[in-house]
Amino acid sequence: MKIYTKTGDKGTTALIGGTRVSKADLRIEVYGTVDELNSYIGLVRDQEVNRLRADILKEIQDRLFTIGSTLATDPDKNIKMATPDLHEEDITLLEQEIDKYTAEVPPLRAFVLPGGHQSVSFCHVARCVCRRAERLAISLQQTTEVDNLVIKYLNRLSDYLFALCRKMTQELGAEEISWKPRV
């Protein structure tokens, strides 16, 4: 099987279900951003500090592929093939991890500046891309059907990534710098 098909050379791509749409379509932008997020999660997973968290980060990457396939499916077609799906338990897992990390770090008393260590910075970038994916998914939901669990998962995932940033900062002995607004 060849990697290239040449079917997108004129600026269109096919959704699951066969419908061809512009590569500039909002649906493509959303699942492209989810794919970008998945790549950043891989970068975060590859950081030595996350060696013991690799399994949950792989699980998150799997869920992001699920979200991508959901978003890549034409909602107006009755697709006969089995596609992966999200479950409420996927969100519960993120919440449990958030609660665990939050209990292990000092209470948050101010906004924190992203950074402090390169590994933490990668995680902050992933968090920001996750927020963008969430905003785009909400925009898409305003015009067509998008599973509410997709929105909820992306929202909770950005919270998870923030909690992970704080936990990584602690484990790396990095400085968490509070934002001190100039007034």
C-alpha positions as CSV (number, residue, x, y, z in Angstrom):
1,M,0.0,0.0,0.0
2,K,1.4,3.4,-0.9
3,I,1.4,6.3,1.5
4,Y,0.2,8.8,-1.1
5,T,-3.1,8.4,-2.9
6,K,-3.1,11.7,-4.9
7,T,-6.8,12.1,-4.1
8,G,-6.1,15.2,-2.0
9,D,-4.1,17.0,-4.6
10,K,-7.0,19.4,-5.4
11,G,-7.5,20.4,-1.8
12,T,-10.2,17.9,-0.7
13,T,-10.2,14.9,1.6
14,A,-12.7,12.1,2.3
15,L,-14.5,11.7,5.6
16,I,-15.3,8.3,6.9
17,G,-18.4,7.6,4.9
18,G,-16.9,8.8,1.6
19,T,-18.1,12.4,1.6
20,R,-15.3,14.7,0.1
21,V,-14.8,18.0,1.8
22,S,-12.3,20.9,1.6
23,K,-9.2,20.4,3.6
24,A,-10.0,23.9,5.0
25,D,-13.3,22.6,6.4
26,L,-13.8,23.2,10.1
27,R,-14.2,19.4,10.7
28,I,-10.8,18.8,9.2
29,E,-9.3,21.6,11.3
30,V,-10.8,20.1,14.5
31,Y,-9.5,16.6,13.9
32,G,-6.2,17.9,12.6
33,T,-5.8,19.8,15.9
34,V,-6.6,16.6,17.8
35,D,-3.9,14.9,15.8
36,E,-1.5,17.7,16.7
37,L,-2.4,17.3,20.3
38,N,-1.8,13.6,20.1
39,S,1.7,14.3,18.8
40,Y,2.4,16.6,21.7
41,I,1.1,14.0,24.2
42,G,3.6,11.6,22.6
43,L,6.4,14.2,23.3
44,V,5.2,14.6,26.9
45,R,5.1,10.8,27.3
46,D,8.7,10.5,26.0
47,Q,10.0,12.7,28.8
48,E,12.0,10.8,31.4
49,V,10.0,12.3,34.2
50,N,6.8,10.6,32.8
51,R,8.3,7.1,32.5
52,L,6.0,5.8,35.2
53,R,3.0,7.6,33.6
54,A,3.6,6.2,30.1
55,D,0.7,3.9,30.3
56,I,-1.9,6.5,31.1
57,L,-0.4,8.9,28.5
58,K,-0.7,6.0,25.9
59,E,-4.3,5.6,27.0
60,I,-4.9,9.3,26.4
61,Q,-3.4,9.0,23.0
62,D,-5.7,6.1,22.2
63,R,-8.7,8.1,23.3
64,L,-7.5,11.0,21.0
65,F,-7.4,8.6,18.1
66,T,-11.0,7.6,19.0
67,I,-11.9,11.3,19.0
68,G,-10.2,11.8,15.7
69,S,-12.1,9.0,14.1
70,T,-15.4,10.3,15.6
71,L,-14.7,13.7,14.2
72,A,-13.6,12.3,10.8
73,T,-16.9,10.5,10.4
74,D,-19.6,12.1,8.3
75,P,-22.5,12.6,10.7
76,D,-25.0,12.5,7.8
77,K,-24.0,9.0,6.7
78,N,-25.2,5.8,8.3
79,I,-21.8,4.1,8.7
80,K,-22.0,0.3,9.0
81,M,-18.4,-0.3,10.2
82,A,-17.6,-0.4,13.9
83,T,-15.9,2.7,15.2
84,P,-14.3,3.2,18.6
85,D,-16.1,5.3,21.1
86,L,-15.6,7.3,24.3
87,H,-17.1,6.4,27.6
88,E,-17.9,8.4,30.7
89,E,-15.2,6.2,32.4
90,D,-12.6,7.8,30.2
91,I,-13.4,11.1,31.8
92,T,-13.6,9.6,35.2
93,L,-10.0,8.3,34.8
94,L,-8.8,11.8,34.0
95,E,-10.6,13.2,37.0
96,Q,-9.1,10.6,39.3
97,E,-5.6,11.5,38.0
98,I,-6.2,15.2,38.4
99,D,-7.4,14.7,42.0
100,K,-4.3,12.6,42.8
101,Y,-1.8,15.1,41.3
102,T,-3.6,18.0,43.0
103,A,-3.4,16.4,46.4
104,E,0.3,15.9,46.0
105,V,1.3,19.5,45.0
106,P,1.0,22.7,47.0
107,P,-2.3,24.5,46.8
108,L,-2.6,26.8,43.8
109,R,-2.8,30.4,45.0
110,A,-2.1,32.3,41.7
111,F,-1.8,31.8,38.0
112,V,1.5,30.2,37.1
113,L,3.7,31.1,34.1
114,P,4.2,28.2,31.8
115,G,7.8,26.8,31.9
116,G,10.3,26.1,34.6
117,H,11.7,23.0,32.8
118,Q,11.7,21.9,29.2
119,S,9.6,18.9,30.0
120,V,7.0,21.0,31.7
121,S,7.0,23.5,28.8
122,F,6.2,20.6,26.4
123,C,3.3,19.7,28.6
124,H,2.0,23.3,28.7
125,V,2.1,23.4,24.9
126,A,0.0,20.2,24.8
127,R,-2.4,21.9,27.2
128,C,-2.8,24.9,25.0
129,V,-3.3,22.8,21.9
130,C,-5.9,20.8,23.8
131,R,-7.8,24.0,24.6
132,R,-7.6,25.0,20.9
133,A,-9.0,21.6,20.0
134,E,-11.8,22.0,22.5
135,R,-12.7,25.5,21.1
136,L,-12.7,24.2,17.6
137,A,-14.9,21.2,18.5
138,I,-17.4,23.6,20.2
139,S,-17.4,25.7,17.0
140,L,-18.1,22.6,15.0
141,Q,-20.8,21.6,17.4
142,Q,-22.6,24.8,16.7
143,T,-23.2,23.8,13.1
144,T,-23.4,20.0,13.2
145,E,-23.5,17.0,15.5
146,V,-20.5,16.5,17.8
147,D,-20.7,14.0,20.6
148,N,-20.8,15.9,23.9
149,L,-18.4,13.4,25.4
150,V,-15.8,14.7,22.9
151,I,-16.1,18.2,24.3
152,K,-16.2,17.0,27.9
153,Y,-13.1,14.8,27.3
154,L,-11.1,17.6,25.7
155,N,-12.1,19.9,28.6
156,R,-11.0,17.5,31.2
157,L,-7.9,16.6,29.4
158,S,-6.7,20.2,29.4
159,D,-7.3,20.2,33.2
160,Y,-5.4,16.9,33.5
161,L,-2.5,18.4,31.5
162,F,-2.4,21.4,33.8
163,A,-2.3,19.2,36.9
164,L,0.4,17.1,35.2
165,C,2.5,20.2,34.6
166,R,2.3,21.0,38.3
167,K,3.2,17.5,39.3
168,M,6.1,17.3,36.8
169,T,7.4,20.7,38.1
170,Q,7.4,19.2,41.6
171,E,9.1,16.0,40.6
172,L,11.8,17.8,38.5
173,G,12.5,20.2,41.4
174,A,11.8,23.0,39.0
175,E,10.5,26.4,40.1
176,E,6.8,27.1,39.7
177,I,6.6,30.8,39.0
178,S,3.5,32.6,40.0
179,W,2.2,35.4,37.7
180,K,2.5,38.7,39.4
181,P,0.5,41.2,37.3
182,R,2.0,44.6,36.9
183,V,-0.6,47.1,38.1
